[in-house]
Amino acid sequence: MSSVGVRELKSRLTHYLRRTKQGEELVVTERGRPIALLQPIRSAQSVKSLEARLAQMAAQGRVALPNRKPLSRVRSVKVSGKAISQMILEDRR
């Protein structure tokens, strides 16, 4: 397991992400003290946030994450007359 300082990680992020993607775990340090563990998502043990859990399941191939923005809020439409459920019941008779 290697360690890398925050400044070095920021300046060479792509390099370290590539190493992590290949399976290497990195300890991120700030002023010589470890503050984070950078590891491949497939090997993460306890993931707490929903986003992290979904990303972990996507990396394992268990789910497919959406690749477009969610739909905007839909306005409700007011309809006059009978209730739709009542009209369906009448239509079935």
N, C-alpha and C positions, 0 to 999 in steps of 0.2 A: 504494500500500500504506500503510495507516494503522498507527499504533502506539497501544497502550493500556497503562496501568499495571495492575498486578495488583489494586490496591485498586479502581480504576474498573471493571475487568472483573468483579470479584466483586459489586460493587453494582449493575451494570447488565448482568448476564450475558445475559438474554433479548434485550436490544437488540443486543448484539454477535453473538449466535448468529444472530439474524435477518439481520444484515448479512452474516455469513459464508455463510449459506444462499443469499443472493442472488448469491454469487460473489466477494465481497470477501475479500481476505487481510489478516489483522491480525497485527502483531508485538506480542507480549506482553512488556512490560518490567518489570524489578524494579530500583528505584532508578536508572532511566535506562539500564540495560543490557538488551539483548534476551536473553530466555531461552527463548522459544517462538514458534512460528509457528502461528497458527490459520487454517486454510484449509478450503474445502469438500472433503468427502471424495472427490468425483468428480475433483478435480484433484490429489489427493495423488500424488506421484511415487514415493517409495520408502517403502512401509509395511512395518514389520518384524513386529509381533505378529500372531498368528493372528486375534485379535478385530478388529484394525484392517483386516486383509485381507478378512475376511468382511464387515465393515461397508462397505468400499469396493465389493466385488462386489455387495452388496445395493443400494447406491446406484446402481450401474450397471444394475441389473435382471438380473444374471446368476445370482443365487441368491435364495432366499427364506429368511429367518432364522426359526427356530422362535419361536412366540409363547406357548409354555407351558413349564412346568418339565419337566426330564427325568424319566423314570420312576425310582422309587427302586430300590435294589438288590433283585434277585430272589433268593430263597433256592433252593438246589438241593434237589431231592426225591430221596430214596433209594427205589429200587424193588427189590423182591426178585424173583427168578426169572431167566429168560433175558434176555440183552441184547436191546435193541430191534432192533439191526441183525440179529441172528440171527432174531428173530421175523419181520422183514420178508422176509428171504431164504427162510424156510420158507413164508411166505404166497405168495410169487411162484411157487413150484413147483407 
